[in-house]
């Protein structure tokens, strides 16, 4: 039986490009947040496949991960043993990998592959919530460094995928300062940066999003290192062919307020 969302995808509906705040592995025990992610997925057309860009994989040149099921990457330490038992056996996506290689070469973007590289926690944690049946093929690609304009251009090169049933999915955090994790209260700098991001994303101000380190208030506090912000630039690039309507399916704060849960849907 074909569901309404599946028929939309098969008929050629353009998928959005998205950015999800992904949390740590302990998100898997947060029933409220998991429920919000699940509801978000149900509100979108079901994708034919997913192209994942996580804050936790930076490698030059842009690298395609495994196109067959391989073990997950448990890229964290000091957590209870149960988090290392999480499984997410999504189908591989060799056809998507071939298409991504084609698009990147057309955009003069260097590309290679690592067939042993599985999904890291920035990829599989939100997917466990959003597509728990693990029935959608997933391909993860690396970020080729932290050049904001290059990340946006990477997304632009991938934009045609949205018309081909592919969900371009960035995963990170718009604020990420581990020194403030589990401290009580929402710091002023976190509120300021989150408000700036909401405005810049809503207006789809590409120049501001790329130049966030000089334009955004409290950027150095919100993002002492900015790999967690970087995937939103890829998602924005994938949506840039048409100035998209930007919405925020999930908002709020995590770890007593240092981390904004703001997640973004373009289109």
Backbone as CSV, one residue per row, in Angstrom:
resi,resn,N_x,N_y,N_z,CA_x,CA_y,CA_z,C_x,C_y,C_z
1,UNK,0.851,-1.198,0.000,0.000,0.000,0.000,0.885,1.246,0.000
2,UNK,0.618,2.191,-0.896,1.393,3.429,-0.977,0.735,4.509,-0.143
3,UNK,1.490,5.098,0.770,0.939,6.156,1.600,0.891,7.461,0.827
4,UNK,0.175,8.422,1.415,0.053,9.720,0.743,1.418,10.370,0.576
5,UNK,2.265,10.306,1.650,3.571,10.957,1.548,4.452,10.263,0.524
6,UNK,4.371,8.907,0.424,5.163,8.196,-0.567,4.728,8.564,-1.976
7,UNK,3.414,8.699,-2.192,2.944,9.036,-3.534,3.398,10.428,-3.931
8,UNK,3.480,11.329,-2.959,3.996,12.660,-3.278,5.432,12.569,-3.790
9,UNK,6.248,11.808,-3.093,7.641,11.687,-3.507,7.748,11.045,-4.880
10,UNK,7.003,9.969,-5.091,7.100,9.273,-6.363,6.588,10.113,-7.520
11,UNK,5.703,11.062,-7.246,5.171,11.911,-8.308,6.073,13.106,-8.597
12,UNK,7.167,13.236,-7.843,8.152,14.263,-8.166,8.084,15.520,-7.334
13,UNK,7.414,15.506,-6.191,7.394,16.661,-5.323,8.809,17.011,-4.875
14,UNK,9.142,18.284,-4.917,10.458,18.711,-4.454,10.532,18.555,-2.935
15,UNK,11.553,17.865,-2.478,11.746,17.714,-1.047,12.413,18.952,-0.465
16,UNK,12.180,19.221,0.812,12.931,20.296,1.455,14.372,19.884,1.662
17,UNK,15.199,20.837,2.037,16.513,20.556,2.614,16.403,20.917,4.088
18,UNK,17.023,20.114,4.954,16.810,20.331,6.381,18.121,20.341,7.150
19,UNK,18.034,20.922,8.354,19.123,20.917,9.319,18.524,20.565,10.668
20,UNK,19.022,19.506,11.304,18.501,19.082,12.599,19.562,19.236,13.666
21,UNK,19.158,19.794,14.808,19.995,19.708,16.000,19.964,18.260,16.457
22,UNK,21.135,17.618,16.565,21.127,16.163,16.715,21.368,15.665,18.127
23,UNK,21.822,16.507,19.042,22.051,16.012,20.391,23.177,14.998,20.458
24,UNK,23.425,14.496,21.639,24.377,13.415,21.854,23.617,12.095,21.845
25,UNK,24.306,10.964,21.998,23.573,9.690,22.045,22.476,9.653,23.095
26,UNK,22.588,10.446,24.147,21.546,10.430,25.181,20.217,10.991,24.678
27,UNK,20.212,11.637,23.518,18.941,12.044,22.910,18.020,10.843,22.731
28,UNK,18.605,9.668,22.528,17.805,8.467,22.312,16.909,8.147,23.498
29,UNK,17.231,8.681,24.685,16.419,8.468,25.879,15.489,9.646,26.170
30,UNK,15.499,10.650,25.306,14.661,11.839,25.499,13.390,11.654,24.685
31,UNK,12.349,11.113,25.327,11.124,10.756,24.601,10.481,11.966,23.939
32,UNK,10.526,13.118,24.601,9.918,14.311,24.029,10.594,14.755,22.753
33,UNK,11.912,14.833,22.783,12.673,15.268,21.610,12.571,14.239,20.492
34,UNK,12.659,12.956,20.845,12.496,11.903,19.837,11.124,12.010,19.171
35,UNK,10.105,12.327,19.965,8.765,12.476,19.409,8.660,13.653,18.458
36,UNK,9.335,14.761,18.785,9.329,15.924,17.895,9.999,15.597,16.561
37,UNK,11.104,14.884,16.614,11.783,14.498,15.377,10.915,13.561,14.542
38,UNK,10.253,12.618,15.219,9.382,11.685,14.498,8.230,12.417,13.828
39,UNK,7.625,13.378,14.537,6.515,14.146,13.970,6.974,14.971,12.777
40,UNK,8.168,15.502,12.852,8.723,16.275,11.733,8.850,15.404,10.491
41,UNK,9.395,14.210,10.663,9.551,13.314,9.520,8.199,12.961,8.906
42,UNK,7.199,12.727,9.736,5.880,12.351,9.231,5.219,13.496,8.468
43,UNK,5.594,14.731,8.796,5.004,15.893,8.131,5.614,16.159,6.764
44,UNK,6.739,15.504,6.458,7.394,15.673,5.155,7.072,14.485,4.256
45,UNK,7.154,14.648,2.937,7.089,13.475,2.059,8.200,12.493,2.414
46,UNK,7.904,11.217,2.338,8.931,10.226,2.639,9.966,10.214,1.518
47,UNK,11.239,10.388,1.843,12.252,10.443,0.783,12.550,9.079,0.186
48,UNK,13.026,9.100,-1.054,13.513,7.887,-1.701,14.844,7.478,-1.099
49,UNK,15.647,8.487,-0.728,16.924,8.254,-0.059,17.314,9.526,0.671
50,UNK,18.327,9.412,1.521,18.774,10.528,2.357,20.264,10.742,2.147
51,UNK,20.646,11.993,1.917,22.051,12.375,1.855,22.375,13.134,3.132
52,UNK,23.226,12.570,3.963,23.480,13.091,5.307,24.830,13.792,5.384
53,UNK,24.824,14.998,5.951,26.048,15.754,6.225,26.068,16.024,7.724
54,UNK,26.974,15.391,8.436,27.057,15.500,9.891,28.229,16.368,10.307
55,UNK,28.055,17.053,11.438,29.144,17.846,12.007,30.355,17.000,12.376
56,UNK,30.161,15.683,12.462,31.210,14.813,12.994,32.045,14.113,11.918
57,UNK,31.916,14.576,10.685,32.802,14.015,9.652,33.304,15.141,8.761
58,UNK,34.551,15.494,8.985,35.235,16.508,8.180,36.441,15.837,7.542
59,UNK,36.458,15.770,6.233,37.554,15.113,5.517,37.660,15.681,4.116
60,UNK,38.899,15.996,3.710,39.157,16.504,2.367,39.727,15.397,1.495
61,UNK,39.326,15.397,0.194,38.204,16.138,-0.380,36.890,15.553,0.118
62,UNK,35.781,16.098,-0.360,34.485,15.536,-0.007,34.510,14.030,-0.241
63,UNK,34.138,13.278,0.791,34.253,11.830,0.754,32.886,11.186,0.926
64,UNK,32.590,10.210,0.086,31.348,9.455,0.210,31.586,8.275,1.131
65,UNK,30.663,8.066,2.061,30.770,6.939,2.969,30.303,5.650,2.314
66,UNK,30.153,4.631,3.138,29.816,3.299,2.653,28.503,3.297,1.884
67,UNK,28.443,2.512,0.840,27.213,2.342,0.057,26.606,0.965,0.285
68,UNK,27.065,0.295,1.317,26.494,-0.973,1.755,26.417,-0.917,3.272
69,UNK,25.580,-1.704,3.919,25.508,-1.667,5.386,26.842,-2.039,6.028
70,UNK,27.351,-1.169,6.869,28.573,-1.419,7.647,28.296,-0.966,9.081
71,UNK,29.143,-1.338,10.040,28.896,-0.924,11.431,28.851,0.591,11.596
72,UNK,28.058,1.040,12.557,28.013,2.456,12.894,29.339,2.895,13.489
73,UNK,29.567,4.208,13.466,30.755,4.795,14.079,30.343,5.346,15.443
74,UNK,30.808,4.727,16.517,30.486,5.190,17.876,31.559,6.189,18.282
75,UNK,31.422,7.395,17.766,32.458,8.419,17.903,32.256,9.234,19.175
76,UNK,32.232,8.547,20.314,32.056,9.194,21.619,32.610,8.238,22.663
77,UNK,32.861,8.752,23.854,33.421,7.902,24.901,32.818,8.293,26.244
78,UNK,32.871,7.364,27.173,32.415,7.624,28.527,30.925,7.484,28.743
79,UNK,30.197,6.937,27.778,28.759,6.764,27.895,28.447,5.351,28.384
80,UNK,27.250,5.146,28.955,26.865,3.784,29.336,26.903,2.833,28.152
81,UNK,27.143,1.573,28.438,27.355,0.564,27.405,26.202,0.478,26.418
82,UNK,24.965,0.728,26.875,23.814,0.548,25.971,23.896,1.440,24.744
83,UNK,24.576,2.585,24.860,24.662,3.471,23.702,25.569,2.897,22.610
84,UNK,26.431,1.971,22.990,27.304,1.338,22.001,26.636,0.112,21.382
85,UNK,25.412,-0.170,21.816,24.650,-1.280,21.252,23.599,-0.803,20.251
86,UNK,23.492,0.510,20.069,22.533,1.048,19.098,22.865,0.523,17.707
87,UNK,21.834,0.135,16.983,22.010,-0.311,15.607,21.085,0.491,14.693
88,UNK,21.553,0.753,13.480,20.711,1.412,12.480,21.149,0.894,11.120
89,UNK,20.514,-0.185,10.691,20.945,-0.886,9.476,20.164,-0.406,8.261
90,UNK,20.318,0.873,7.933,19.657,1.414,6.739,20.274,0.805,5.489
91,UNK,19.489,0.650,4.425,20.055,0.147,3.173,21.128,1.093,2.636
92,UNK,22.096,0.546,1.936,23.076,1.378,1.258,22.444,2.123,0.093
93,UNK,23.164,3.105,-0.415,22.612,3.955,-1.477,23.616,4.108,-2.612
94,UNK,23.957,3.021,-3.307,24.945,3.133,-4.394,24.480,4.020,-5.535
95,UNK,23.176,3.998,-5.863,22.689,4.856,-6.947,22.823,6.323,-6.573
96,UNK,22.509,6.644,-5.323,22.675,8.019,-4.875,24.149,8.415,-4.906
97,UNK,25.026,7.520,-4.487,26.455,7.823,-4.512,26.919,8.154,-5.932
98,UNK,26.455,7.381,-6.915,26.835,7.641,-8.305,26.333,9.009,-8.753
99,UNK,25.127,9.352,-8.350,24.558,10.658,-8.730,25.304,11.796,-8.043
100,UNK,25.666,11.619,-6.781,26.418,12.648,-6.064,27.774,12.856,-6.720
101,UNK,28.448,11.768,-7.074,29.736,11.915,-7.777,29.567,12.714,-9.062
102,UNK,28.503,12.421,-9.802,28.250,13.137,-11.050,28.040,14.625,-10.802
103,UNK,27.220,14.962,-9.822,26.917,16.367,-9.542,28.150,17.117,-9.051
104,UNK,28.948,16.489,-8.206,30.133,17.168,-7.693,31.168,17.380,-8.791
105,UNK,31.299,16.424,-9.666,32.241,16.605,-10.776,31.765,17.703,-11.717
106,UNK,30.458,17.795,-11.933,29.930,18.888,-12.746,30.220,20.238,-12.087
107,UNK,30.231,20.267,-10.759,30.527,21.496,-10.030,31.999,21.706,-9.755
108,UNK,32.854,20.884,-10.365,34.311,20.974,-10.178,34.699,20.859,-8.702
109,UNK,33.988,19.983,-7.992,34.272,19.712,-6.588,34.890,18.318,-6.494
110,UNK,36.089,18.243,-5.944,36.787,16.965,-5.841,36.011,16.015,-4.928
111,UNK,36.032,14.734,-5.273,35.281,13.750,-4.498,36.024,12.425,-4.491
112,UNK,35.969,11.741,-3.352,36.531,10.409,-3.235,35.562,9.582,-2.394
113,UNK,35.963,8.387,-1.972,35.051,7.553,-1.201,35.806,6.735,-0.168
114,UNK,35.070,6.312,0.856,35.593,5.460,1.917,34.522,4.417,2.207
115,UNK,34.645,3.260,1.574,33.607,2.240,1.651,33.527,1.545,3.009
116,UNK,34.442,1.837,3.916,34.393,1.264,5.260,33.777,2.220,6.273
117,UNK,33.455,3.436,5.856,33.024,4.468,6.800,31.501,4.420,7.007
118,UNK,31.096,4.063,8.248,29.683,4.000,8.578,29.135,5.324,9.068
119,UNK,27.867,5.330,9.441,27.203,6.530,9.941,27.699,6.857,11.344
120,UNK,28.052,8.118,11.591,28.436,8.532,12.937,27.208,8.966,13.724
121,UNK,27.408,9.336,15.006,26.228,9.593,15.842,25.457,10.834,15.396
122,UNK,26.148,11.777,14.741,25.416,12.922,14.217,24.465,12.549,13.109
123,UNK,24.735,11.422,12.459,23.864,10.921,11.394,22.797,9.980,11.930
124,UNK,23.212,8.965,12.679,22.224,7.934,13.015,21.305,8.311,14.168
125,UNK,21.743,9.175,15.089,20.857,9.513,16.212,19.554,10.153,15.732
126,UNK,19.579,11.214,14.899,18.295,11.747,14.429,17.546,10.778,13.521
127,UNK,18.270,9.938,12.779,17.590,8.993,11.894,16.834,7.925,12.678
128,UNK,17.368,7.498,13.811,16.652,6.536,14.658,15.289,7.086,15.049
129,UNK,15.235,8.400,15.319,13.965,9.026,15.689,13.057,9.253,14.493
130,UNK,13.626,9.692,13.378,12.813,10.154,12.258,12.389,9.022,11.324
131,UNK,13.262,8.057,11.126,12.971,6.929,10.234,13.353,5.631,10.950
132,UNK,12.625,5.300,12.029,13.032,4.193,12.896,13.022,2.832,12.218
133,UNK,12.259,2.676,11.140,12.237,1.401,10.436,13.522,1.153,9.665
134,UNK,14.367,2.169,9.528,15.627,2.065,8.778,15.390,1.495,7.385
135,UNK,14.315,1.976,6.754,13.944,1.457,5.427,14.226,2.441,4.303
136,UNK,14.919,3.548,4.609,15.287,4.536,3.598,16.795,4.468,3.388
137,UNK,17.277,4.267,2.173,18.723,4.242,1.938,19.374,5.558,2.365
138,UNK,20.533,5.440,2.994,21.249,6.606,3.518,22.679,6.596,3.000
139,UNK,23.129,7.765,2.545,24.530,7.980,2.181,25.037,9.164,2.982
140,UNK,26.146,8.989,3.681,26.768,10.108,4.377,27.948,10.606,3.572
141,UNK,28.090,11.939,3.512,29.260,12.538,2.864,29.955,13.450,3.863
142,UNK,31.249,13.602,3.680,32.024,14.435,4.596,31.920,15.906,4.222
143,UNK,32.237,16.756,5.191,32.442,18.171,4.927,33.911,18.359,4.547
144,UNK,34.199,19.004,3.416,35.592,19.149,2.974,36.273,20.336,3.639
145,UNK,36.331,20.331,4.953,36.923,21.445,5.671,35.883,22.461,6.105
146,UNK,36.364,23.520,6.762,35.483,24.541,7.306,35.706,25.871,6.589
147,UNK,35.367,25.874,5.321,35.320,27.084,4.507,33.848,27.342,4.238
148,UNK,33.301,28.404,4.832,31.851,28.615,4.805,31.312,28.715,3.386
149,UNK,31.995,29.465,2.542,31.505,29.619,1.172,31.571,28.298,0.422
150,UNK,32.644,27.523,0.625,32.770,26.237,-0.054,31.684,25.264,0.393
151,UNK,31.304,25.313,1.660,30.230,24.446,2.148,28.903,24.824,1.508
152,UNK,28.644,26.118,1.383,27.422,26.563,0.716,27.425,26.110,-0.743
153,UNK,28.568,26.229,-1.417,28.663,25.812,-2.819,28.519,24.296,-2.958
154,UNK,28.986,23.547,-1.980,28.756,22.110,-1.982,27.260,21.824,-1.983
155,UNK,26.523,22.525,-1.130,25.076,22.360,-1.118,24.431,22.744,-2.434
156,UNK,24.905,23.816,-3.041,24.342,24.232,-4.339,24.540,23.166,-5.400
157,UNK,25.693,22.531,-5.379,25.951,21.473,-6.357,25.000,20.295,-6.170
158,UNK,24.563,20.090,-4.935,23.692,18.961,-4.623,22.205,19.291,-4.778
159,UNK,21.883,20.536,-5.080,20.490,20.978,-5.123,19.586,20.152,-6.028
160,UNK,20.037,19.683,-7.200,19.130,18.894,-8.048,18.570,17.646,-7.378
161,UNK,19.241,17.151,-6.356,18.759,15.946,-5.680,17.378,16.136,-5.071
162,UNK,17.056,17.376,-4.706,15.757,17.625,-4.064,14.603,17.311,-4.998
163,UNK,14.831,17.397,-6.303,13.786,17.062,-7.273,13.798,15.582,-7.643
164,UNK,14.696,14.824,-7.019,14.864,13.412,-7.355,14.519,12.501,-6.178
165,UNK,13.773,13.027,-5.225,13.338,12.222,-4.089,14.347,12.095,-2.977
166,UNK,15.387,12.932,-2.986,16.451,12.837,-1.989,16.301,13.945,-0.953
167,UNK,16.376,13.571,0.311,16.362,14.530,1.404,17.801,14.901,1.735
168,UNK,18.176,16.150,1.463,19.498,16.658,1.840,19.404,17.088,3.297
169,UNK,20.184,16.438,4.156,19.984,16.482,5.610,21.296,16.895,6.271
170,UNK,21.322,18.115,6.833,22.444,18.558,7.643,22.150,18.311,9.113
171,UNK,23.160,17.923,9.868,22.976,17.576,11.275,24.085,18.198,12.106
172,UNK,23.710,19.027,13.078,24.705,19.679,13.920,24.045,20.383,15.089
173,UNK,24.495,21.601,15.376,23.912,22.453,16.416,24.210,23.903,16.047
174,UNK,23.246,24.779,16.197,23.473,26.194,15.904,24.218,26.895,17.033
175,UNK,24.180,26.371,18.232,25.092,26.813,19.297,25.727,25.561,19.881
176,UNK,27.025,25.632,20.179,27.717,24.423,20.649,28.964,24.845,21.421
177,UNK,28.788,25.074,22.711,29.894,25.442,23.590,29.890,24.468,24.764
178,UNK,30.743,23.443,24.681,30.728,22.379,25.674,31.114,22.851,27.073
179,UNK,31.776,23.984,27.183,32.139,24.497,28.504,30.899,24.858,29.316
180,UNK,29.794,25.088,28.637,28.575,25.511,29.332,27.538,24.398,29.420
181,UNK,27.917,23.173,29.078,26.953,22.082,29.167,26.601,21.802,30.619
182,UNK,25.313,21.607,30.849,24.751,21.278,32.160,24.854,22.414,33.176
183,UNK,25.222,23.613,32.756,25.125,24.755,33.667,23.686,25.251,33.663
184,UNK,23.148,25.645,34.793,21.738,26.075,34.826,21.529,27.410,34.121
185,UNK,20.375,27.545,33.477,20.007,28.793,32.835,20.491,28.892,31.404
186,UNK,19.820,29.749,30.638,20.189,29.977,29.238,21.076,31.210,29.187
187,UNK,22.330,31.091,28.790,23.219,32.251,28.759,22.718,33.309,27.773
188,UNK,23.002,34.564,28.075,22.583,35.659,27.186,23.172,35.476,25.792
189,UNK,24.436,35.039,25.732,25.066,34.882,24.410,24.356,33.828,23.569
190,UNK,23.828,32.801,24.226,23.119,31.763,23.482,21.809,32.307,22.923
191,UNK,21.097,33.056,23.734,19.843,33.666,23.259,20.109,34.624,22.102
192,UNK,21.180,35.418,22.215,21.480,36.412,21.186,21.815,35.737,19.855
193,UNK,22.649,34.703,19.917,23.020,34.039,18.678,21.829,33.300,18.073
194,UNK,21.045,32.652,18.902,19.874,31.931,18.405,18.890,32.885,17.737
195,UNK,18.679,34.050,18.328,17.768,35.034,17.738,18.316,35.542,16.409
196,UNK,19.628,35.784,16.363,20.235,36.220,15.103,20.061,35.150,14.033
197,UNK,20.333,33.900,14.405,20.208,32.811,13.444,18.772,32.687,12.942
198,UNK,17.803,32.791,13.838,16.402,32.730,13.418,16.102,33.791,12.371
199,UNK,16.566,35.006,12.598,16.303,36.101,11.665,17.018,35.884,10.334
200,UNK,18.309,35.544,10.378,19.074,35.373,9.145,18.547,34.207,8.317
201,UNK,18.157,33.128,8.973,17.611,31.974,8.263,16.242,32.277,7.678
202,UNK,15.415,32.986,8.425,14.080,33.339,7.935,14.173,34.217,6.693
203,UNK,15.081,35.179,6.712,15.273,36.058,5.559,16.093,35.390,4.455
204,UNK,16.645,34.237,4.744,17.558,33.527,3.854,18.655,34.474,3.364
205,UNK,19.307,35.101,4.352,20.387,36.044,4.079,21.685,35.242,3.953
206,UNK,21.991,34.834,2.742,23.124,33.944,2.501,24.435,34.589,2.915
207,UNK,24.607,35.870,2.596,25.854,36.544,2.947,26.063,36.542,4.458
208,UNK,25.005,36.799,5.207,25.118,36.801,6.665,25.405,35.409,7.199
209,UNK,24.738,34.405,6.661,24.948,33.043,7.139,26.383,32.585,6.889
210,UNK,26.941,32.957,5.743,28.319,32.586,5.429,29.307,33.369,6.290
211,UNK,29.031,34.635,6.514,29.935,35.520,7.247,29.510,35.649,8.714
212,UNK,28.973,34.571,9.271,28.376,34.631,10.611,29.386,35.015,11.682
213,UNK,30.660,34.686,11.496,31.639,34.952,12.545,31.853,36.434,12.800
214,UNK,31.619,37.282,11.798,31.753,38.721,11.993,30.415,39.420,12.123
215,UNK,29.342,38.804,11.637,28.036,39.471,11.651,27.151,39.094,12.832
216,UNK,27.327,37.913,13.374,26.425,37.437,14.423,26.923,37.866,15.795
217,UNK,26.022,38.288,16.689,26.438,38.607,18.053,26.855,37.330,18.782
218,UNK,27.897,37.450,19.577,28.338,36.360,20.447,28.736,35.103,19.682
219,UNK,29.150,35.257,18.423,29.476,34.073,17.621,30.606,33.261,18.238
220,UNK,31.596,33.911,18.818,32.737,33.189,19.369,32.354,32.397,20.613
221,UNK,31.368,32.895,21.361,30.888,32.158,22.524,29.953,31.033,22.102
222,UNK,29.101,31.323,21.151,28.135,30.310,20.715,28.819,29.150,20.015
223,UNK,29.905,29.449,19.303,30.587,28.435,18.486,32.100,28.626,18.596
224,UNK,32.708,28.226,19.710,34.171,28.335,19.827,34.880,27.609,18.685
225,UNK,34.328,26.487,18.268,34.658,25.844,16.999,33.325,25.677,16.288
226,UNK,33.337,25.701,14.972,32.022,25.841,14.327,31.636,24.697,13.396
227,UNK,32.226,23.512,13.620,31.845,22.366,12.798,30.369,21.993,12.961
228,UNK,29.768,22.327,14.123,28.357,21.983,14.311,27.420,22.932,13.563
229,UNK,27.879,24.131,13.282,27.107,25.087,12.476,27.223,24.765,10.990
230,UNK,28.357,24.227,10.588,28.687,24.064,9.172,27.614,23.344,8.352
231,UNK,26.974,22.265,8.851,25.998,21.575,7.998,24.793,22.424,7.596
232,UNK,24.483,23.474,8.362,23.353,24.305,7.948,23.686,25.053,6.660
233,UNK,24.960,25.316,6.419,25.359,25.992,5.183,25.159,25.080,3.981
234,UNK,25.438,23.782,4.151,25.212,22.837,3.062,23.720,22.747,2.757
235,UNK,22.904,22.639,3.806,21.451,22.567,3.603,20.932,23.839,2.932
236,UNK,21.425,24.999,3.361,20.998,26.263,2.746,21.414,26.309,1.281
237,UNK,22.617,25.851,0.979,23.048,25.827,-0.412,22.155,24.958,-1.268
238,UNK,21.724,23.824,-0.735,20.852,22.917,-1.490,19.480,23.528,-1.739
239,UNK,19.115,24.525,-0.946,17.805,25.172,-1.094,17.871,26.485,-1.843
240,UNK,19.053,26.895,-2.286,19.239,28.260,-2.759,18.771,28.523,-4.181
241,UNK,18.403,27.474,-4.917,17.932,27.699,-6.292,16.668,28.552,-6.303
242,UNK,15.846,28.407,-5.290,14.674,29.259,-5.128,14.678,29.739,-3.687
243,UNK,14.483,31.038,-3.467,14.518,31.537,-2.101,13.431,30.815,-1.311
244,UNK,13.813,29.930,-0.416,12.819,29.055,0.203,12.107,29.715,1.380
245,UNK,10.946,29.177,1.670,10.282,29.497,2.940,10.986,28.699,4.025
246,UNK,11.434,29.391,5.064,12.162,28.748,6.142,11.261,28.599,7.355
247,UNK,11.218,27.391,7.895,10.440,27.129,9.107,11.338,26.423,10.119
248,UNK,10.859,26.394,11.367,11.633,25.825,12.466,10.788,24.776,13.178
249,UNK,10.850,23.528,12.708,9.986,22.489,13.270,10.248,22.185,14.740
250,UNK,11.467,22.422,15.200,11.822,22.173,16.600,12.603,23.377,17.116
251,UNK,12.224,23.861,18.284,12.954,24.942,18.941,13.099,24.588,20.420
252,UNK,13.698,25.484,21.188,13.902,25.235,22.611,15.373,25.035,22.921
253,UNK,15.631,24.537,24.130,16.999,24.469,24.628,17.292,23.115,25.249
254,UNK,18.568,22.770,25.293,19.013,21.473,25.801,20.208,21.675,26.723
255,UNK,20.447,20.716,27.590,21.537,20.782,28.575,21.419,22.048,29.418
256,UNK,20.223,22.286,29.946,19.947,23.447,30.795,20.128,24.777,30.083
257,UNK,20.234,24.752,28.742,20.137,26.010,28.026,21.312,26.439,27.195
258,UNK,22.425,25.725,27.189,23.569,26.182,26.406,23.447,25.837,24.925
259,UNK,22.560,24.886,24.600,22.466,24.386,23.234,21.055,24.622,22.690
260,UNK,20.950,25.407,21.637,19.645,25.595,21.024,19.271,24.338,20.236
261,UNK,18.027,23.911,20.390,17.518,22.774,19.628,16.914,23.229,18.300
262,UNK,17.091,24.488,17.933,16.484,25.011,16.714,16.896,24.174,15.507
263,UNK,15.908,23.625,14.852,16.102,22.845,13.641,15.392,23.561,12.495
264,UNK,15.878,23.362,11.283,15.505,24.228,10.175,15.003,23.394,8.997
265,UNK,13.917,23.877,8.397,13.431,23.283,7.154,13.382,24.365,6.083
266,UNK,14.106,24.146,5.000,14.095,25.052,3.859,13.164,24.462,2.804
267,UNK,12.067,25.160,2.521,11.123,24.670,1.541,10.064,23.760,2.145
